């Protein structure tokens, strides 16, 4: 027997706390921003924004790029994808100013929107030694723009690696000086997580708060962003309420008292991966997967005996509901729940896509649970795998490949499904699946390893690397951070290759972003910190207050666009109308309930 082998005499428990999000709390919640009540105003604002984009085509590149960047960061770019692509395509043949801010912003927006641009555009900022010129540090906004651009680098782009190092060094140094609060906040947030790696839904709300303090803001964009956020939030809440009723009927809280009851956290993950409003069924399927898989994780990691886990793994491999009779009583509800929600998804895909997706979903479930089984054998035997062994298995047990398969069939339509599109899902070693999962696994282990080891889960990336390479924990963590950075570059390269439909590229990027966001505050599915609660409240339960002041729809006016827009004056038609303020009392009651 290995020195670390587990001695089993009675069931283990991880001591997970009950959820703070009781289903009844979710079911009784409302935000007052259903689409049908605000559709007219939303469509007017969208049309006015299209007019704004059209009228800005002939402005300087700096003005147009800043406008497009604001639209992206405010979370409303999905309404104007064609208009933005057309505007950026026109800039491909335009003379871009040589200032660092504009060149870097142009580079980032083109790559962000799937357009090709070489990193050689930054050569003009290098000195004779191939380093970024030292006097650039005086242009703080330019250095910040360069830093954000560097996060879209792909393997082999040494100049962007140099840009990253240069900008980080000078941005950190700038924080030692007295800066305007707005720019200081942006630098601190960017050094923590660059724009490209932030979850769009979270960034939208954060940037709305920043943007409304900007003297050069467009009141049109600000109202559109707030109203759109509140309407989409209302849709998310309705989906969550439907899931809360389903979860309450499942009664897993009573059936699995040792497991984590994390419906709301599971829905947040599905929303983060597939945020666009039209993919409601997909989000709900992914949420059911995530919440059931979380309990399944606890069965494998904490509660189940090895012989029981072997039976469960075999039952999922044969994919026959009759196999439930061979399982221990406590495993049966979970096994049945897997089959029932997969059946729903398969029936929907058959009607919507005209194809049988069961073989693909089953294959990914089998890979997923066999990965869990392998980890359980390691735990019971005390075996510490090599780092490569662990990572190869860990990218499967993180659940990202399985969830991505759900997202694939939930976001595509008949016209997009093709033999080429299905190639990646048929291979468990698909680079598309692997990269997002690798980022998720490494983020998870980097930020939750201490808690997991306290629960007796001694197998994680940091531990395996420390044992294999005989290095300190700090050295192991630095190595993991380097691997995460490399994986992001490879994922950027895969997205830039356009080998997959855009909706799938978005899923891959958002999956990686979601893991990063969920675990930067600790173990998302285990610890329910105040930061976690705040994220849930702002994401699903608390709308953004809308201004009461009304502006006539037909009133034209000029907006001074300040230093950021090179003091250009853009003639606009503004559209601003009051929305509904959320009730302060209801917010207070909600916070007290939690």
DALINSUL-V859856 format. One record per residue. N is the residue number from 1. RES is the residue in one letter. SS is DSSP state (H for helix, E for strand, C for the rest). PHI is phi in degrees with one decimal (* if undefined). OMEGA is omega as a letter, one per 30 degrees, with the letter a starting at -180 (NA if undefined). Layout:
# DALINSUL-V859856
N,RES,SS,PHI,OMEGA / N,RES,SS,PHI,OMEGA
This chain:
# DALINSUL-V859856
1,X,C,*,l / 2,X,C,-65.2,a / 3,X,C,-56.2,a / 4,X,C,-96.1,a / 5,X,C,-61.6,a / 6,X,C,-83.3,l / 7,X,C,-95.0,a / 8,X,C,-104.2,l / 9,X,C,-125.8,l / 10,X,C,-145.9,a / 11,X,C,-61.2,l / 12,X,C,-89.5,l / 13,X,C,-143.3,a / 14,X,C,-94.5,l / 15,X,C,69.3,l / 16,X,C,-66.1,l / 17,X,C,-77.0,l / 18,X,C,-64.7,a / 19,X,C,-65.1,l / 20,X,C,-89.1,a / 21,X,C,-107.7,l / 22,X,C,-63.4,a / 23,X,H,-52.1,a / 24,X,H,-64.7,l / 25,X,H,-63.3,l / 26,X,H,-66.8,a / 27,X,H,-61.2,a / 28,X,C,-87.6,a / 29,X,C,-81.8,l / 30,X,C,-155.7,l / 31,X,C,-113.0,l / 32,X,C,80.9,a / 33,X,C,-124.0,l / 34,X,C,-64.3,a / 35,X,H,-55.9,a / 36,X,H,-61.0,l / 37,X,H,-84.4,a / 38,X,H,-131.7,a / 39,X,H,-61.2,a / 40,X,H,-61.0,a / 41,X,H,-64.5,a / 42,X,H,-61.1,a / 43,X,H,-67.0,l / 44,X,H,-63.3,a / 45,X,H,-66.2,l / 46,X,H,-64.1,l / 47,X,H,-65.2,l / 48,X,H,-65.4,l / 49,X,H,-69.5,l / 50,X,H,-61.3,l / 51,X,H,-62.9,l / 52,X,H,-61.6,l / 53,X,H,-61.5,a / 54,X,H,-64.0,a / 55,X,H,-73.5,a / 56,X,C,-94.7,a / 57,X,C,-55.7,a / 58,X,C,-92.2,l / 59,X,C,-76.7,l / 60,X,C,-65.6,l / 61,X,H,-54.8,l / 62,X,H,-58.4,a / 63,X,H,-64.1,a / 64,X,H,-64.4,a / 65,X,H,-64.4,l / 66,X,H,-65.2,l / 67,X,H,-64.6,l / 68,X,H,-62.5,l / 69,X,H,-62.4,l / 70,X,H,-62.8,l / 71,X,H,-61.1,l / 72,X,H,-63.4,a / 73,X,H,-69.3,l / 74,X,C,-78.4,l / 75,X,C,85.5,a / 76,X,C,-115.3,a / 77,X,H,-63.5,a / 78,X,H,-64.2,l / 79,X,H,-79.5,a / 80,X,C,-130.9,a / 81,X,H,-60.9,a / 82,X,H,-68.0,a / 83,X,H,-63.6,l / 84,X,H,-68.3,l / 85,X,H,-60.0,a / 86,X,H,-63.0,a / 87,X,H,-63.4,a / 88,X,H,-70.3,l / 89,X,H,-61.2,l / 90,X,H,-63.9,a / 91,X,H,-74.6,l / 92,X,C,-61.1,a / 93,X,C,-103.8,a / 94,X,C,-95.0,l / 95,X,C,-80.6,l / 96,X,C,-89.8,l / 97,X,C,-54.4,a / 98,X,C,-88.3,l / 99,X,C,-73.7,a / 100,X,H,-60.9,a / 101,X,H,-57.7,a / 102,X,H,-70.1,l / 103,X,H,-61.5,a / 104,X,H,-68.7,l / 105,X,H,-65.0,l / 106,X,H,-58.9,l / 107,X,H,-58.9,a / 108,X,H,-63.6,a / 109,X,H,-67.7,l / 110,X,H,-64.6,l / 111,X,H,-65.0,l / 112,X,H,-60.0,a / 113,X,C,-101.8,l / 114,X,C,78.3,l / 115,X,C,-102.9,a / 116,X,C,-81.0,l / 117,X,C,-157.4,a / 118,X,C,-84.8,l / 119,X,H,-71.0,l / 120,X,H,-65.6,l / 121,X,H,-61.3,a / 122,X,H,-90.5,a / 123,X,H,-58.7,a / 124,X,H,-65.5,a / 125,X,H,-99.7,a / 126,X,E,-95.7,l / 127,X,C,-90.7,a / 128,X,C,-65.1,a / 129,X,C,-90.7,a / 130,X,C,78.3,l / 131,X,C,-105.3,l / 132,X,E,-65.9,a / 133,X,C,-59.7,a / 134,X,H,-64.1,a / 135,X,H,-69.8,l / 136,X,H,-65.0,a / 137,X,H,-62.8,l / 138,X,H,-71.5,l / 139,X,C,-95.6,a / 140,X,H,-63.0,l / 141,X,H,-66.0,l / 142,X,H,-66.2,l / 143,X,H,-65.0,l / 144,X,H,-64.0,l / 145,X,H,-63.6,l / 146,X,H,-65.1,l / 147,X,H,-59.6,a / 148,X,H,-64.2,l / 149,X,H,-65.4,a / 150,X,H,-64.7,a / 151,X,C,-75.2,l / 152,X,C,-100.2,l / 153,X,C,-68.0,l / 154,X,C,-119.5,a / 155,X,C,-54.6,l / 156,X,C,93.3,a / 157,X,C,-89.5,a / 158,X,H,-63.2,a / 159,X,H,-65.4,l / 160,X,H,-76.5,l / 161,X,H,-66.1,l / 162,X,H,-65.1,l / 163,X,H,-61.1,l / 164,X,H,-64.0,a / 165,X,H,-63.4,a / 166,X,H,-61.7,a / 167,X,H,-69.0,l / 168,X,H,-61.4,a / 169,X,H,-59.8,a / 170,X,H,-79.7,l / 171,X,H,-69.0,l / 172,X,H,-63.1,l / 173,X,H,-63.9,a / 174,X,H,-65.7,a / 175,X,C,-69.5,l / 176,X,C,-79.7,a / 177,X,C,-98.8,l / 178,X,C,-85.5,a / 179,X,C,-119.4,l / 180,X,C,-60.5,a / 181,X,H,-58.5,a / 182,X,H,-61.2,a / 183,X,H,-70.1,l / 184,X,H,-63.0,l / 185,X,H,-61.6,a / 186,X,H,-64.4,l / 187,X,H,-65.4,a / 188,X,H,-61.6,a / 189,X,H,-65.5,a / 190,X,H,-68.1,l / 191,X,H,-65.4,l / 192,X,H,-75.1,l / 193,X,C,-146.2,l / 194,X,C,-64.9,a / 195,X,H,-49.9,a / 196,X,H,-60.6,a / 197,X,H,-100.7,l / 198,X,C,-85.2,l / 199,X,C,-72.0,a / 200,X,H,-54.5,a / 201,X,H,-64.6,l / 202,X,H,-71.1,l / 203,X,H,-62.1,a / 204,X,H,-59.3,a / 205,X,H,-67.1,l / 206,X,H,-62.4,a / 207,X,H,-73.1,l / 208,X,H,-57.5,l / 209,X,H,-65.3,l / 210,X,H,-71.5,a / 211,X,H,-64.5,a / 212,X,C,-72.2,l / 213,X,C,-94.3,a / 214,X,C,-79.9,a / 215,X,C,-63.5,a / 216,X,C,-96.3,a / 217,X,C,-63.8,l / 218,X,C,-96.1,l / 219,X,H,-64.0,l / 220,X,H,-61.1,a / 221,X,H,-62.8,a / 222,X,H,-63.7,l / 223,X,H,-67.5,l / 224,X,H,-59.4,a / 225,X,H,-62.1,a / 226,X,H,-65.6,a / 227,X,H,-66.1,l / 228,X,H,-62.9,l / 229,X,H,-58.6,a / 230,X,H,-66.6,l / 231,X,H,-68.7,l / 232,X,H,-67.0,l / 233,X,H,-58.4,l / 234,X,H,-62.1,l / 235,X,H,-63.5,l / 236,X,H,-59.2,a / 237,X,H,-64.5,l / 238,X,H,-62.4,l / 239,X,H,-64.0,a / 240,X,H,-65.8,l / 241,X,H,-64.9,l / 242,X,H,-62.4,l / 243,X,H,-68.0,l / 244,X,H,-63.0,l / 245,X,H,-65.2,l / 246,X,H,-61.3,a / 247,X,H,-67.1,l / 248,X,H,-63.6,l / 249,X,H,-67.5,l / 250,X,H,-66.3,l / 251,X,C,57.2,l / 252,X,H,-66.7,l / 253,X,H,-58.5,l / 254,X,H,-84.4,a / 255,X,H,-75.0,a / 256,X,C,-130.8,a / 257,X,C,-63.4,l / 258,X,C,-82.8,a / 259,X,C,-97.2,l / 260,X,C,-85.9,l / 261,X,C,-99.3,a / 262,X,C,-133.6,a / 263,X,H,-62.0,a / 264,X,H,-65.4,l / 265,X,H,-64.6,l / 266,X,H,-66.8,l / 267,X,H,-68.5,l / 268,X,H,-58.1,l / 269,X,H,-62.4,a / 270,X,H,-65.6,l / 271,X,H,-64.6,a / 272,X,H,-62.9,a / 273,X,H,-75.6,a / 274,X,C,-131.5,a / 275,X,C,-83.2,a / 276,X,C,-61.4,a / 277,X,C,-54.2,a / 278,X,C,-69.4,a / 279,X,C,-101.7,a / 280,X,H,-62.5,a / 281,X,H,-61.4,l / 282,X,H,-62.0,l / 283,X,H,-59.6,a / 284,X,H,-67.3,l / 285,X,H,-64.0,l / 286,X,H,-65.1,l / 287,X,H,-65.9,l / 288,X,H,-62.7,l / 289,X,H,-56.6,a / 290,X,H,-65.4,a / 291,X,H,-72.7,l / 292,X,H,-71.2,l / 293,X,H,-65.2,l / 294,X,H,-65.2,l / 295,X,H,-66.5,l / 296,X,H,-60.1,l / 297,X,H,-57.0,a / 298,X,H,-69.4,l / 299,X,H,-63.7,a / 300,X,H,-72.4,a / 301,X,H,-81.7,a / 302,X,H,-121.9,a / 303,X,H,-97.1,a / 304,X,C,-75.9,l / 305,X,C,-79.7,a / 306,X,H,-59.1,a / 307,X,H,-66.8,l / 308,X,H,-68.0,a / 309,X,H,-66.3,l / 310,X,H,-61.0,l / 311,X,H,-65.2,a / 312,X,H,-64.6,l / 313,X,H,-63.4,l / 314,X,H,-67.9,l / 315,X,H,-63.4,l / 316,X,H,-70.5,l / 317,X,H,-64.4,a / 318,X,H,-80.5,l / 319,X,C,49.4,l / 320,X,C,-134.4,a / 321,X,H,-59.4,l / 322,X,H,-65.0,a / 323,X,H,-67.4,a / 324,X,H,-60.5,a / 325,X,H,-67.7,a / 326,X,H,-89.5,a / 327,X,C,-95.8,l / 328,X,C,-57.7,a / 329,X,H,-53.6,a / 330,X,H,-68.9,a / 331,X,H,-81.8,a / 332,X,H,-62.9,l / 333,X,H,-58.5,a / 334,X,H,-68.3,l / 335,X,H,-62.9,l / 336,X,H,-66.0,a / 337,X,H,-61.4,l / 338,X,H,-60.5,a / 339,X,H,-63.8,a / 340,X,H,-66.4,a / 341,X,H,-76.3,l / 342,X,H,-67.5,l / 343,X,H,-60.2,l / 344,X,H,-57.2,a / 345,X,H,-66.8,a / 346,X,H,-64.5,l / 347,X,H,-65.4,l / 348,X,H,-63.6,a / 349,X,H,-66.4,l / 350,X,H,-61.8,l / 351,X,H,-75.4,a / 352,X,H,-84.6,a / 353,X,H,-107.7,a / 354,X,C,69.7,a / 355,X,C,-147.4,l / 356,X,C,-94.3,a / 357,X,C,-94.0,a / 358,X,H,-54.8,a / 359,X,H,-57.0,a / 360,X,H,-73.3,a / 361,X,H,-67.9,l / 362,X,H,-59.9,a / 363,X,H,-57.6,a / 364,X,H,-72.6,l / 365,X,H,-65.0,l / 366,X,H,-63.7,l / 367,X,H,-60.6,a / 368,X,H,-61.1,a / 369,X,H,-75.1,l / 370,X,H,-66.0,l / 371,X,H,-64.2,l / 372,X,H,-60.4,a / 373,X,H,-62.7,l / 374,X,H,-62.6,l / 375,X,H,-63.0,l / 376,X,H,-63.7,l / 377,X,H,-63.5,l / 378,X,H,-61.8,a / 379,X,H,-63.8,a / 380,X,H,-68.8,a / 381,X,H,-90.6,a / 382,X,C,79.6,a / 383,X,C,-77.1,l / 384,X,C,-103.7,a / 385,X,C,-69.5,l / 386,X,C,-66.0,a / 387,X,H,-60.2,a / 388,X,H,-65.8,l / 389,X,H,-60.3,a / 390,X,H,-63.0,a / 391,X,H,-67.6,l / 392,X,H,-60.7,l / 393,X,H,-80.4,a / 394,X,H,-66.7,l / 395,X,H,-68.7,l / 396,X,H,-88.2,a / 397,X,H,-74.9,l / 398,X,C,-67.9,l / 399,X,C,89.3,a / 400,X,H,-62.9,l / 401,X,H,-61.4,l / 402,X,H,-65.7,l / 403,X,H,-64.8,l / 404,X,H,-67.3,l / 405,X,H,-62.6,l / 406,X,H,-60.3,a / 407,X,H,-64.1,l / 408,X,H,-57.1,a / 409,X,H,-76.9,l / 410,X,H,-86.6,a / 411,X,H,-110.9,a / 412,X,C,-89.5,l / 413,X,C,-118.8,a / 414,X,C,-59.0,a / 415,X,C,-69.4,a / 416,X,C,-90.6,l / 417,X,C,-62.9,l / 418,X,C,-154.3,l / 419,X,H,-58.9,l / 420,X,H,-61.0,a / 421,X,H,-68.0,a / 422,X,H,-88.0,a / 423,X,C,-60.3,a / 424,X,H,-66.5,a / 425,X,H,-78.3,a / 426,X,H,-82.8,a / 427,X,C,-112.8,l / 428,X,C,-66.8,l / 429,X,C,-102.2,l / 430,X,C,-54.1,a / 431,X,H,-62.6,a / 432,X,H,-60.9,l / 433,X,H,-69.2,a / 434,X,H,-66.4,a / 435,X,H,-67.2,l / 436,X,H,-63.2,l / 437,X,H,-68.4,l / 438,X,H,-62.0,l / 439,X,H,-61.2,l / 440,X,H,-62.8,a / 441,X,H,-61.8,a / 442,X,H,-69.7,l / 443,X,H,-60.6,a / 444,X,H,-56.8,a / 445,X,H,-69.0,a / 446,X,H,-62.5,a / 447,X,H,-108.1,a / 448,X,H,-126.0,a / 449,X,H,-59.6,a / 450,X,H,-63.9,l / 451,X,H,-63.4,a / 452,X,H,-66.1,a / 453,X,H,-67.1,l / 454,X,H,-65.4,l / 455,X,C,-85.4,l / 456,X,C,94.9,l / 457,X,C,-91.8,a / 458,X,C,-84.9,a / 459,X,C,-96.8,l / 460,X,C,-152.5,a / 461,X,H,-60.3,a / 462,X,H,-65.6,l / 463,X,H,-62.0,a / 464,X,H,-62.8,a / 465,X,H,-70.7,l / 466,X,H,-60.9,a / 467,X,H,-68.1,a / 468,X,H,-65.7,a / 469,X,H,-97.9,a / 470,X,C,54.8,a / 471,X,C,-120.8,l / 472,X,C,-75.5,l / 473,X,H,-63.4,l / 474,X,H,-61.8,l / 475,X,H,-65.5,l / 476,X,H,-63.9,l / 477,X,H,-65.0,l / 478,X,H,-62.5,l / 479,X,H,-64.2,l / 480,X,H,-62.7,l / 481,X,H,-61.5,l / 482,X,H,-64.7,l / 483,X,H,-66.4,l / 484,X,H,-63.1,l / 485,X,H,-60.4,l / 486,X,H,-63.4,a / 487,X,H,-65.1,l / 488,X,H,-62.5,l / 489,X,H,-63.0,l / 490,X,H,-65.5,l / 491,X,H,-65.7,l / 492,X,H,-58.1,l / 493,X,H,-64.9,l / 494,X,H,-64.7,l / 495,X,H,-63.8,a / 496,X,H,-66.1,a / 497,X,C,-70.8,l / 498,X,C,57.2,a / 499,X,C,-81.3,a / 500,X,C,-131.0,l / 501,X,C,-56.0,a / 502,X,H,-57.5,a / 503,X,H,-61.8,l / 504,X,H,-77.6,l / 505,X,H,-60.6,l / 506,X,H,-61.7,l / 507,X,H,-61.9,a / 508,X,H,-61.8,l / 509,X,H,-63.7,a / 510,X,H,-69.2,l / 511,X,H,-62.8,l / 512,X,H,-62.9,l / 513,X,H,-62.8,a / 514,X,H,-66.0,l / 515,X,H,-59.8,a / 516,X,H,-59.1,a / 517,X,H,-68.6,a / 518,X,H,-63.9,a / 519,X,H,-99.0,l / 520,X,C,-69.7,l / 521,X,C,-101.5,a / 522,X,C,120.3,a / 523,X,C,-74.5,a / 524,X,C,-57.3,a / 525,X,C,-91.9,a / 526,X,C,-119.7,a / 527,X,C,-92.8,a / 528,X,C,-108.1,a / 529,X,C,-78.0,l / 530,X,H,-63.8,l / 531,X,H,-64.2,l / 532,X,H,-62.1,a / 533,X,H,-60.7,l / 534,X,H,-61.7,l / 535,X,H,-63.1,l / 536,X,H,-65.5,a / 537,X,H,-60.8,a / 538,X,H,-69.1,a / 539,X,H,-78.0,a / 540,X,H,-125.4,a / 541,X,H,-117.5,a / 542,X,C,-123.4,l / 543,X,C,-70.5,l / 544,X,C,-80.2,l / 545,X,C,-60.1,l / 546,X,C,-104.1,l / 547,X,C,-65.7,a / 548,X,C,-88.1,a / 549,X,C,-65.4,a / 550,X,C,-107.6,l / 551,X,C,-119.4,l / 552,X,C,-57.1,a / 553,X,C,-60.8,a / 554,X,C,-89.1,a / 555,X,C,-74.7,l / 556,X,E,-86.9,l / 557,X,E,-158.2,l / 558,X,E,-104.0,l / 559,X,E,-115.8,l / 560,X,E,-73.5,a / 561,X,C,-99.9,l / 562,X,C,65.9,a / 563,X,H,-64.4,a / 564,X,H,-63.0,l / 565,X,H,-102.8,l / 566,X,C,54.9,l / 567,X,C,54.4,l / 568,X,C,-77.8,l / 569,X,E,-111.0,a / 570,X,E,-107.6,l / 571,X,E,-80.5,a / 572,X,E,-130.3,l / 573,X,E,-107.0,a / 574,X,C,-92.5,l / 575,X,C,-130.4,a / 576,X,C,-137.1,l / 577,X,C,-141.2,a / 578,X,C,-70.4,l / 579,X,C,-105.6,a / 580,X,C,-110.4,l / 581,X,C,-73.3,l / 582,X,C,-75.9,a / 583,X,C,-75.1,l / 584,X,H,-64.2,a / 585,X,H,-63.4,a / 586,X,H,-66.1,l / 587,X,H,-63.7,a / 588,X,H,-62.3,l / 589,X,H,-63.2,a / 590,X,H,-62.8,a / 591,X,H,-63.4,l / 592,X,H,-64.3,a / 593,X,H,-64.6,a / 594,X,C,-94.3,NA
